[in-house]
Amino acid sequence: MLAKTIGSLMQSFVDGVIVLDNSSEVLWFSLKDNLSFTIDSTTNIKKLFNRGELRFIDNEEFFLELQGQQLQVSVKLIEEPQQLIVLCIKEFAFQLDNSEARLFCMEKVIETIDEGIMMSNAEGEIIVYNDAQEKMEGLSGQEIIGKPLWDAYNYNPQYSEHRHVFKTGKPIFSRYRAHSKIAGIPKYVNYSTYPIQKDGETIGVFSISTNESKLKDQLYQTIEMKRSNNKHDDEKTFSTNGTVFTFEDIKGQSTSLRELLREAQAVSVHNADTLIVGETGTGKELFAQSMHNHSSRRDKPFVAINCAAIPENLLESTLFGTVKGAFTGAADQIGLFEFAEDGTLFMDEINSMPMTLQSKLMRVLQERLVRRVGSNNVTPVRCTVISASDEDPEKLIAEERMRLDLFYRIANTSLYIPPLRDRPEDILFFINHFLETFQSKMSIVAPPLSPVLRDALLRYPWPGNIRELEHLIQNIVIRVSDEAEEIKIDHLPSYIRGKILVQQQFHTNGEVKARRPIKNVLNHSKKQFIQSALEQTNWNISAAARKLGITRQSLQYHIKKHDLEKP
């Protein structure tokens, strides 16, 4: 009687109920018409549920297929006043041809796979952020889902890749960047971004990320060990691919340089088009050659071109090639994109490229096809393109000297080389490194630097970066006499001696040492002293005059007297 009462009560909620006693004998059952199998008091429950032994657990749920029908079974154990086993059966509605079931399955797949998935909607808000993406970037999905991408990752919306893909409907392939930092350490992932289109309209954007951090860490440690132990760099020879340098030749000990090396090595593995940004003398081509030699294209040509050194009317034909008769004197000539073949094309000082040519270059990089000047035939572009700029791309774009769409094409990945003045530990390293190098090369034993000179060199801003420091140390080693006990400021070349004196006058614990320092400088250093003040104030006459402690009229007089011209 109790079995029927309980079974009847549950029957209204499910498609079928089977009530068993503690020995698994059928006491009562009821099945709705939508269930195709049959049951009676003689049914073997073991065979029905395909179990070797009948052990049911309270609140247990399982699925089974019976006579082609998908069933969901839930178990309820009732101990008082009689031990009963109630099996509630309902038809499993989540079939794969059911849209709700498909959505459920897709969500489970996204949460389970090892690849990181992130999706944004038309407003740029994050709507999907799976567990794998959380582990790669160290962020919490609960905290950033619903936020715009630029708020979650703290960047300018103008440079949002998801927004760019949403507007253009074109995917972005194989980029390697760090969008998040954990304890100041960037978390790099390799990812591609795709538009989601329905009926010809973009409705969302998603990115798929992979993480090869363990393999990259091993590669980085191996190269870092070789780099630290590499002592011979006075004799470098060209390899057959047209390069001189590898990552082992990049010197320095600062944390920022080590992180940059790790990033550059990871980028080079993916053969992604890269933009290297750094001031003059920071070693942009050294990085470009090293990335080529670290990539799978190391056996292919490395072709370099300085865009600022070639006139505008020749730059196009140099890059793309020409056919005979295209213009007066034109001949059949292969361009550098074709000449690079499966290797790397390095375009230095791309910020000097005219806007008219930038649009043509952007089209070549977008379509990966190049057409020679005067020809109708196209040739596939197979090379990796590494570009370099000595100016900040954001500044170039704001001043309309670089196209935003070109920036997206050349900067699949961006590397920013910090200037030497922002790496004080590397300044001291390079001073000692170049002293040792040039003494060995010239067979000279030079005395140590005086503490005053060493402090002055550490304070100097090094506008020419490592290249300027190298030339200075070379000059010092040549100039110092055998009788000198230490290298002093007097041993510096005249072109920099005045600038060093300026630093001494301007900096004493970061404060101005003299109200009118110009009166304390020797006449032969006045020109350098004034020029340095103008450079430090970006040629703002009023600011430079205040810095020098003189009037605007007096400064203008000195500018004319010493024939100083604004660059």
Buried (B, 14 or more C-beta within 10 A) or exposed (E): EEBBEBBEEBBEEBBBBBBBEEEBEBBBBBBEEEBEBEBEEEBEBEEBBEBEEEEBEEEEEEEBEBEEEEBBBBBBBBEEEEEBBBBBBBBBEEEEEEEEBEEEEEEEEBEEEEBBBBBBBEEBBBEBBBBBBBEBBEBEBEEBBEBBBBBBBEEEEEBBBBBBBBEBBEEBEBBBBBBBEEEEEBBBBBBBBBBBEEEEEBEBBBBBBBBBBEEBEEBBEEBBEEBEEBEEEEEEEEBEBBBBBBBBBBBBBBEBBBBBBBBBBBBBBBBBBBBBBBBEBBBBBBBBBBBBBBBEBBEBBBBBBBBEEBEEEEBBBBBBBBBEEBEEEBEEBEBBBBBBBEBBBBBBBBBBBBEEBBEBBBBBBBEEBBBBBBBEEEBEBBBBBBBBBBBEBBEBBEEEBBBBBBBBBBBBBBBBBBBBBEBEBBBBBBBEBBBEBBBEEEEEEBBEBBEEBBBBBBBBBBBBBBBBBBBBBBBBBEBBEEEBEBBBBEBBEEEBBBBBBBBBBBBEEEEEEEEEBBEEBEEEBBBBBBBBBBBBBEBEBEBBBBBBBBEEEEBEEBBEEBEBEEE
